[in-house]
Amino acid sequence: MSDSVYVGNAGRDAALDRGWLLGHFKDASDLRHSEAVEIKWGIHPQGAERAQWVTGEERTALLVLISGRFRVELPGRSVLLAQQGDYVVWGRSVDHSWSAEEESVVLTVRWPSVPGYTVIDEDGSAAGQSHPFRTATNTVTS
């Protein structure tokens, strides 16, 4: 394989790093390392939801529905993604939460990829962070 080409499978690769396929948290020698953008392949069972709202977000985000029914909660607005290709974009400083009304697959793109920015999952572990020794400068619930 060429060092300038990476071929993979989102479902398999996502399992290696809590859904994240690309971002600052990948090893610097990995072609998928990026400080410009983060990409996640999220598979959410029916009924899954965020334990808490994300607050203090420093990135812009795009969430695209691949399959299922997925609801994104934003201040004063609830967005239902119900058809393949439905998407929502929100900017920096926009609090948000989500729930999977059906088993859902979503592709999330966030930018920039903020080094040291750690997202804590419901189980208390850092999401999208292959290097657990990094110190979080901001903490939000994923």
N, C-alpha and C positions, 0 to 999 in steps of 0.2 A: 504494500500500500504506500502511496506517495505521501510525504509529509504535508502536502498542501491539499489533500482530499481525505475526507472522512465519510464513510458510508456506514449507516447503522439502522437500527429499528427503534423507533421512539418508545414503544412498549417495553422492550428489553433494556434499552439504555436508561430509561427513566427510573427503573427499579434500582439502579446503581447509586443514584444520588437524589432520592426523595422526589423524583419527578423532573428534576432540573436537567436539561440537556446541554445548556450553554450558559456561560457567565463567568464572572471573576473568580468563582470558587473552584473552577477546574484548574488542574495543574498547568502552570505556565507553558509547559512543553506540549500540552494537548491542543490540537487545532480548535477545540471547542471552548478554549479560554477566551473570554471577551470582557473588557471593561466598559464596552459600549452598550451591551444588551444582555438580558437574561431570557431564556426560553424554557418553558415547562410544559410537559405532557402530563396533564392531570387526569387521573381516573378516579371518579368519586362514586361510591355506591349510593343507591337511593337512600335518602334520609340523612346523608352526611351533611354537616354544616360546620361553620367556624364556631369555635367556642366563644370567641370575643371578636369585636370589631377591630380592624386594623386602624390605628390612629398614627398620625405623624409620618405618613408615607412620604418618601423623598423621591419617588420615581413616578413616571407616567406608565400606564398599563393598558394593554389591549388584551381582551379575553374573547376567544372565538370558540363557539360551540361546534364540536365535531359530531357528537351524538348525544341523545338524551334530552332532558329539560333541566335547565340550570338557572337559578335565580341569583342575581347580584343586587345587594342592598346598598344604596348610596344615601347620603343625607337627603331626606325629603323625597326619595324616589326609589321605587322597586322596579328592576328590569328583569323580564323573563326572556331567556333565550330558549326558544322552542323549536326552531327549524335549523337544520344543518347550515352553518355559515352565518347564523346570527352572531353579532358581536357587539361589544360595548368597550368604549375607551374612556378612561378617566385620568385626570391630571394629578400633578403633585399636590399634596396636602388634602386630597379627597379621601375621607374615611370610607371604609367599605367592609362588607361582610358577604357571605354567600351561603347557599344551600342547594343541594342536588335533589330536585323533585322526582327525578328518575335516575337510574344509573347513568352517569354522564362522563363523557370524555371532552376535555377542554384544552385548548392550547393557549397559554398565557405568554405574552411578550412584555417585558418590563425594561425600561431604560431610564437612566444609565444603570449599569451594573455597579453597585456601590460596594467597594471593598470594605470589609469590616462590618457591614450592615447585616445583622443576623435576624432571621425570622424564627420564632420559637413555635414549634408544633404543639398540638394538644398534649402530646406525651412528654413535653418539656425538652425535646431534643431540637437541635438547630437544623432547620430545613435548608437545602440548597447550599450546604457548606461541607465540603469534603475535607476541610482542615479544621477540626474541632478546637484547635488551640488558638485560633484567631479570637481577638477580643471584640465584642460587639460595641459599636458606638451608639447604635440605636436598637431598640428591641420592640418588635411588634408581634402580635399573635398571628400565625399563619392559618 
